[in-house]
Amino acid sequence: MEYAILFAALLAVAAVMFLKGLWDQHRAQKWNREQLRKSFGKAGRTEYADGELNGIVRYFEKHPKDFQIDDITWNDLNLDEIFLRMNSTCSSAGQEYLYAMLRSPSFEEKELQEREKLLEFLEQDEETRVRMQEIFFQNRKNREIFPV
């Protein structure tokens, strides 16, 4: 009989802990969604730790385009600062792709119009934008898996 009571008590504690975990996860997700909504359109952070940005050139180097801004021009125009101010991405992939887009600008009107339509859609449809950001955030920059 004592074992049954002990087992029931342990089961009850485990259930309470499980439910508390679900509640905390729900609250954290709600807080993250609110932060994503608030941060839209705001400048990214401008200070990074030493070596933190070393990995962002990977995508750019592996996907060369016909026209690319060379290192000298990039540095002369201080485009690292522009990149840092624009970078509000939620994942390493987004960060690498943004860098590649800045280093290989497009001048094709059709591509630019498609980008503009996508931006307008994301500005207008907040729910879709936030959901996409949540997905990217789940795959955020993980220093333990992908050290810089």
Secondary structure, 3 states (H helix, E strand, C coil): CHHHHHHHHHHHHHHHHHHHHHHHHHHHHHHHHHHHHHHCCCCCCCCCCCCCCHHHHHHHHHCCCCCCCCHHHHHHCCHHHHHHHHCCCCCHHHHHHHHHHHHCCCCCHHHHHHHHHHHHHHHHCHHHHHHHHHHHHHCCCCCCCCCC
